Structure formats: structure tokens, C-alpha cells
Amino acid sequence: MVSTSPIPARTPSSEGSSLDRLTPREREVLDGVLRGMTNRTIGEALGISHRTVETHRARVMRKLNVSTVAALVTTALTERHKR
């Protein structure tokens, strides 16, 4: 399980954030992406297959309305900074 500096759960001050739409597992996958981990490494850390990581990452990208990993990282870091 990826546990260093997770994206926090919804708080009153963060209402309306696009990160609020993510499931706990999607947050864990996003944390791994933000650390520069590969899908395989994220999967090993979370005890899931790299294909499942791909599915979660695709859902995160769709929910955050981004089409590249660079845009995903930028959006996630910007949203985290707002909190």
C-alpha cells in the first residue's frame, strides 16, 4: 500500500475539488503516479495487477478531465495545493 503523503479525504475546506470525486483506491493509484511509480510498481505496492492500476488511472484521468499523465500530475498537484 502506498502510504506516504496520501491525497486527503474530503474536508469542508476542499468541497468542490475535482479530487473529491476519486475513490480511495483511485487516490492510492494517483499517489503512486505522483511519485513517479510505474503501473507495475503501484500494483505491487497495492497488491493488485498492473492492469487494474491502468483501469484506475484511466478512471482518474477521466474524472479529472485530462488526457496525458503530465496534465494529470499538474492538475492533481494544483488541487492538492488549494487544500
SULFEN-V29705 format. One record per run of one state. SS is the DSSP state (alpha for helix, beta for strand, coil for the rest). FROM is the first residue (numbers start at 1). TO is the last residue. If there is no record, write none. Layout:
BEGIN
ss->SS from->FROM to->TO
ss->SS from->FROM to->TO
END
This chain:
BEGIN
ss->coil from->1 to->11
ss->alpha from->12 to->14
ss->coil from->15 to->17
ss->alpha from->18 to->21
ss->coil from->22 to->23
ss->alpha from->24 to->34
ss->coil from->35 to->38
ss->alpha from->39 to->46
ss->coil from->47 to->49
ss->alpha from->50 to->63
ss->coil from->64 to->68
ss->alpha from->69 to->82
ss->coil from->83 to->83
END
